[in-house]
Amino acid sequence: MQRLKPKISHPDFSMALSLYGKNFLATDLPDLPPNDLPAGMPEWMLNEESWADRQGSSSDLKRRTIIIRAPRSAIQ
């Protein structure tokens, strides 16, 4: 962002550059609105708990291997 901002010669409006830092804050990660997700998405996928991870011993395997864990309440 620090290298990109000076190259924008005609911004829509001028504002100071604000960097996120190394970690996201809780306020940077709002809940997704249900309308932004596909129809029929299970309720448990809308909460903040982690339910999916990429796994693999190489970047190629990680890119194509997603492990999804449904909560016990959803599969009973």
N, C-alpha and C positions, 0 to 999 in steps of 0.2 A: 504494500500500500504506500509505503514511503517513497518508493521509486515511481509508482504509477501516478500519484496525485499531481506532481509537477508537470506531467505530460498532458494533462487535461486542460486544454487552452480555453475552452468555452463551457464551463460547468453550468448546469441549470441554475444553481445557486451556490454561493460561496459559504463554506463552513470549515471549521478546524478539523484536522485529521484526528480521529479518536481510535486508538488501537485497542484491541481486546485484551492483549496480554497473552500469557502462556496458557491460561486455563479459563474455561467458560464459567461464569457465575450462574447461580440458580435463575436469576432474572433474564439471562441470555437464552434460556431453554424453556420457553413457555409450552404448555400442553398444545398438541395439535387439535385444531377444531375438527370434530367428526366429519364435517362436510368436505374436508380436504383428503379424506381417506376413501378407499373403494367401498361401494355399497356392500353391506353384509359383513363388514369387518367385526370380529368378535369384540365384545366389550373389554375383555382383558388386554387387548392390544392397544387400547387407548390410555392406559394408566402409565405412570412414570417408571414402573419396575422394568428392569431389563429382561427381555424375553427372547432375544436373538443375539447370536455371536457368530463372527466369521472365524473358522478354524482351519488349520492346515499347517504343514511344515514348510511350505514355500508360498511365495506371493501368489502364484497361479492357483494353488489349492485354496488359499484363503479367499481369493476373489470369487471362486465358484462353490464354496462350501459354507452354507449358512445353517446353523443349528438353531432350531426353534424349540422352546420349552413352554408348553401350555401349563398353566397352574392346575393343581389337582382339582380345584373346584370346577374347572371347565371340562374335565374329562370324566367326572363321576356320573 
